[in-house]
Amino acid sequence: MDLAAAVASLLSPKASMDPYPAYAALRSAGPIVGTGSTYFVSGYDAADSILRDPAMGTYDSRQLDEHFDDWRENLGVKLFVDSMLRQNPPNHTRMRRLASGVFTARRVARLRDVIVEQVDEVLDELEGSGRDGVADVVAHLAYPLPIAVICALLGVPPEDRGQFRRLAEALTTVLEVRFTQAQATAAHAAAQELTAYFESLIALRRQEPRDDLVTALAAAHDSGGDKLTADELMGNLALLLVAGFETTTNLLGNGVQLLIERPAQAARLRADPDLAPAFVEEILRYDSPVQLTERFAGEDTVVAGLPVPAGSELIIFLGAANRDPARFRDPDRFDPDRAGNAPLSFGAGAHYCLGAPLARLEAQVALPALLRRFPQITAAGEPGRRDRLTLRGWATQPVTLGSRDTASVD
Ligand code: HEM
């Protein structure tokens, strides 16, 4: 595949199936290559240095105003732009500090018990959902677990969880490099629904405050000053909810699939759950739940020897950087024993994922528990990929659970 074909393939819908051959073709042309004012980054060091460079901005409202007249009319786009994900200093610094202050390591550590309890519950559901012995991992594990955990953190009542898979699926299409008008319209409608939901939950928490993130972030807004505007409060709540599970769902689904395809590795993890951190890191590297992010160059610069003029757009393929042979030996091999594994799946620098410890913890608890409860779990047909590249995961994953290991500790 030549460079033009690789770029065309990565920007087409078929990239969601298997982007890795196109990544390899891209990388063979260099760690960063430019076509017009757009640069494609596939090398690990280049990606890492761009993400850590304060002169590389994320697409904020100022940037969007330069390129599009009407982006504010789509509430889906606007919600993300109002969140910290799409802010640059000083706004990003302010919002990030505020969010880090409420999303503390103590709160995440406290969630361990919730995660263990929820894993047990979803495994029961997975077992109960089986028809003719076949159950869908995406519907009954990969979605419900992260939704339950993020809802517990935010303070969303359990009875309201049912709507979020549908809303997030519609909303996150605007995070893809390309999306259709129909997807934009659906994202707008989903954002309206989600905003209305959070407005009523915020009102409830103002009346009856609790020890949760909705209460804490609403209080930050209410305290006045320049802490958090109403739009920023809504944008960050939506980001936390949606980023908090769509991504983790993909980590769980991608992980289950890799393990089912590698029974010997699955047996190792089943026998020794202490291997979970190394397995989860390798799952994150091998099939990253977030495959790309974007930046623009705030000034003329040079990346990996290539001049990049101010204003250029950079598409950073995290999934390609994670398979860079200059950084990872034998990168196309799934190897949980690799030393110094530090994938870029959670990004790097100022926007490094706020939820990384939580996402890791969920997968580290859930994957060994699944394998211990169902030692004979196997694929029951072809899984179906989601038609997304940025958020890479499975839409359906039929499995045969086999008989339950009643002696398992899960
Ligand atoms: C496997 C699961 C996850 C993956 C792969 C992931 C990936 C990422 C990546 C790559 C970024 C940086 C984007 C950029 O630099 O443009 C990011 C940012 C972020 N993530 Fe995650 N994420 C995951 C789970 C979570 C969870 C569970 C939460 C919240 C509970 C969360 C909240 C956030 C937030 C708030 C940001 C924005 C940080 C900022 O802009 O300063 N993520 N995530």
Residues whose N, C-alpha, C, O or C-beta is under 5 A from the ligand:
A	BS01	HEM	M84 L85 R96 L240 A243 G244 T247 T248 L251 P289 V290 T293 L344 S345 F346 G347 A350 H351 Y352 C353 L354 G355 A356 L358 A359
